[in-house]
């Protein structure tokens, strides 16, 4: 079935209320910490208080003697059992042909601790309180070493080395694009705009802290790992094949209800391995639930780039070339997908929505004594969008053009479009998004609102951002050529029951995205059922055949496409059964609205009758067809999908206090086909708050001397709250994706990708009359006030 | 320490150590796991329950302080036949939840808020939800749900 036929089916485009909500609204959700297996023991981790220290010894004796303690483990125990380090899933090759530096990432520190919060020992006791008390008794002899936390320090000659394998702290140098062509274009440019910027480090802070239960069954030699995770099959693959050397069929990974992820629950973490490993040694279930302060230290962080960019333009404001250099902070160790974020998921997006003929991007990635950095909502694409949309607005101001006008002059208008940085956009309509955004935002009324603000002593500004992202990760062959060490397909199984209801098993995982509803709509639409007749099972390697999980806005476009393929198989087989029942040729049977008909006759059978026949095959072509109606499909996409849109932000700034208030925010997105607009808009709202949060509120700060995490709790790290925002105005443009059977592009990350530059551009527009030209995120009152004071000086 | 309580209409006595937090008593002793713990600084509000009708953060008070109190948790909000409370129904109708983790605390805060301020404007709702963090929804549909739930509670 083609994407245009699919979009016309019943239930597609309907705001179906969510099937999962009843359990969440009545307290019946089952998150990992809600589950207590019989005989559960509790783990507490001893974490390094130093950013960098040699571990001379770990004395476990007092802890082992403490009440209730049944085990204390450190790096030596890990080494003795030959438990491997945590693997990195993406190999980046440097421009000189050498592979990235890949130091070991032990599950309990071996000889050195490399960031505040690094896991040094694990204490297991009968109760959590006993484990906490005993953890205080583990005596670690640390010898503090100098620490580097900022890439600007890590890259200095003579900086303290995080790893012996990378004495200069350099992990890789990577580049994309044609440098010579870019240099030539700059030589002939009428105007060059330059920009230095920082993309601030963030802490994901899903509301459910990470949690793990490790269990081992001696009778069957099977492990069960229950874990707050976004991709249980990947977790199992990494855990078994790369770390513990276990056969996969002996390990079941269950990710039950998961309270948000935003990337931070993609990765295989040390705690997951420690609990699985120790559950066998102790022959007891072990639970660990992360505390929030511990989450700040140990969940993979996001962003943390320092960049310089230059944009060359001709006399008419057409972009000629873009040149970017970025220093990326990877933290102390390589987290699962960390190395792909500042390269494959970043630099390839720097063409944006523009027909810039030449782009060259160079990335240096560095180790520092900080928590590992990995994908966080958007992953590389927000960093690309922030840089590009900031420099485009700056160029507009330098040329005296309206922000939207310069964008219009450079939009790509013909598709498919091959960018100079590897991607091929299949479709889009960037002018339509911008036009709709201008209308919804009432840009025409901006000057009047600005004048009204002025009478109150406030400065009003408007900011644009026209983003693009590459989602639907990813064609496995392309990803493989770019260094991925895993495939990026998805799997779906459609099980039709004898009475015609359906259970779908998907490798995508839902931790807030509403797959149980959206995927049910897809299946119901295809089979002529209601969404209530379709249940979606996810998050359990014991029930779902296989899966690559949820990240990169891939669930509907890759996971949904796998279900569509399985439905094709179901439909093909069901047609044969129906043909037999109606004594017709397969080729003459049509299927629509849940009914099989024979062309040119009034014969028909329902989907339910066919399902029953498949399982009660008394009148059935058993010589040609197996009974049953259960099909599995694996789908590997042929291209990324390219959601795009234009966001417009309007702010009021109080020049006396530096306080910025977002007064209006308009987001127009092209997500291709939309299956459930209610859920899609909810995803955009959430993304916007995370993006505006990055621009105005959130900032992860380490002390540059000591490497201590300064923003280590909700008392110090500014989380966005309800009264920080206005209601957002949303709009949609639809150019269906041409490379998957649904026409969908994905919507999970757009809000977080598109919004930060719109906000900062708006603040800079507001402050322009005061002479402020630059500002880094977050634009806190203090920073804005300081920028105003320095402009005055 | 024996602490008598009335939880979701039922009289119970919790036998726990003196330093037990109310949220621990609910989750661990009474196994009412709908009340969640999302932080350690009384900022996120996922643990919000009603104590004698007022919303409190159950991570931020001792069980002993609740002795003799009437507690309502998210499990006690819907009708005996499972019909959702008007505020729960409004959250579903308005898509006021995504991952569901902050939801119980958010709904309990909303019920209290609407009992005290049945005519709260959108801006007032936003201000009064300051003590509850949500990382998924961007708050917009929560605010919509609270306004709609307030109207339904008055009806």
Boltz contact constraints between the chains, C-beta under 6 A:
constraints:
  - contact:
      token1: [A, 17]
      token2: [B, 92]
      max_distance: 6.0
  - contact:
      token1: [A, 21]
      token2: [B, 92]
      max_distance: 6.0
  - contact:
      token1: [A, 24]
      token2: [B, 97]
      max_distance: 6.0
  - contact:
      token1: [A, 24]
      token2: [B, 100]
      max_distance: 6.0
  - contact:
      token1: [A, 24]
      token2: [B, 103]
      max_distance: 6.0
  - contact:
      token1: [A, 25]
      token2: [B, 88]
      max_distance: 6.0
  - contact:
      token1: [A, 25]
      token2: [B, 91]
      max_distance: 6.0
  - contact:
      token1: [A, 26]
      token2: [B, 78]
      max_distance: 6.0
  - contact:
      token1: [A, 27]
      token2: [B, 34]
      max_distance: 6.0
  - contact:
      token1: [A, 27]
      token2: [B, 74]
      max_distance: 6.0
  - contact:
      token1: [A, 27]
      token2: [B, 75]
      max_distance: 6.0
  - contact:
      token1: [A, 27]
      token2: [B, 104]
      max_distance: 6.0
  - contact:
      token1: [A, 29]
      token2: [B, 100]
      max_distance: 6.0
  - contact:
      token1: [A, 34]
      token2: [B, 33]
      max_distance: 6.0
  - contact:
      token1: [A, 206]
      token2: [B, 135]
      max_distance: 6.0
  - contact:
      token1: [A, 207]
      token2: [B, 38]
      max_distance: 6.0
  - contact:
      token1: [A, 207]
      token2: [B, 101]
      max_distance: 6.0
  - contact:
      token1: [A, 207]
      token2: [B, 102]
      max_distance: 6.0
  - contact:
      token1: [A, 207]
      token2: [B, 135]
      max_distance: 6.0
  - contact:
      token1: [A, 208]
      token2: [B, 101]
      max_distance: 6.0
  - contact:
      token1: [A, 259]
      token2: [B, 99]
      max_distance: 6.0
  - contact:
      token1: [A, 259]
      token2: [B, 101]
      max_distance: 6.0
  - contact:
      token1: [A, 260]
      token2: [B, 99]
      max_distance: 6.0
  - contact:
      token1: [A, 260]
      token2: [B, 135]
      max_distance: 6.0
  - contact:
      token1: [A, 260]
      token2: [B, 136]
      max_distance: 6.0
  - contact:
      token1: [A, 291]
      token2: [B, 40]
      max_distance: 6.0
  - contact:
      token1: [A, 292]
      token2: [B, 39]
      max_distance: 6.0
  - contact:
      token1: [A, 292]
      token2: [B, 40]
      max_distance: 6.0
  - contact:
      token1: [A, 293]
      token2: [B, 40]
      max_distance: 6.0
  - contact:
      token1: [A, 511]
      token2: [B, 99]
      max_distance: 6.0
  - contact:
      token1: [A, 512]
      token2: [B, 98]
      max_distance: 6.0
  - contact:
      token1: [A, 512]
      token2: [B, 99]
      max_distance: 6.0
  - contact:
      token1: [A, 512]
      token2: [B, 136]
      max_distance: 6.0
  - contact:
      token1: [A, 678]
      token2: [B, 95]
      max_distance: 6.0
  - contact:
      token1: [A, 682]
      token2: [B, 95]
      max_distance: 6.0
  - contact:
      token1: [A, 682]
      token2: [B, 141]
      max_distance: 6.0
  - contact:
      token1: [A, 685]
      token2: [B, 138]
      max_distance: 6.0
  - contact:
      token1: [A, 685]
      token2: [B, 140]
      max_distance: 6.0
  - contact:
      token1: [A, 686]
      token2: [B, 136]
      max_distance: 6.0
  - contact:
      token1: [A, 686]
      token2: [B, 137]
      max_distance: 6.0
  - contact:
      token1: [A, 686]
      token2: [B, 138]
      max_distance: 6.0
  - contact:
      token1: [A, 688]
      token2: [B, 138]
      max_distance: 6.0
  - contact:
      token1: [A, 689]
      token2: [B, 138]
      max_distance: 6.0
  - contact:
      token1: [A, 713]
      token2: [B, 41]
      max_distance: 6.0
  - contact:
      token1: [A, 714]
      token2: [B, 39]
      max_distance: 6.0
  - contact:
      token1: [A, 714]
      token2: [B, 41]
      max_distance: 6.0
  - contact:
      token1: [A, 714]
      token2: [B, 43]
      max_distance: 6.0
  - contact:
      token1: [A, 715]
      token2: [B, 41]
      max_distance: 6.0
  - contact:
      token1: [A, 719]
      token2: [B, 133]
      max_distance: 6.0
  - contact:
      token1: [A, 721]
      token2: [B, 130]
      max_distance: 6.0
  - contact:
      token1: [A, 722]
      token2: [B, 126]
      max_distance: 6.0
  - contact:
      token1: [A, 722]
      token2: [B, 129]
      max_distance: 6.0
  - contact:
      token1: [A, 722]
      token2: [B, 139]
      max_distance: 6.0
  - contact:
      token1: [A, 723]
      token2: [B, 126]
      max_distance: 6.0
  - contact:
      token1: [A, 723]
      token2: [B, 127]
      max_distance: 6.0
  - contact:
      token1: [A, 723]
      token2: [B, 130]
      max_distance: 6.0
  - contact:
      token1: [A, 727]
      token2: [B, 140]
      max_distance: 6.0
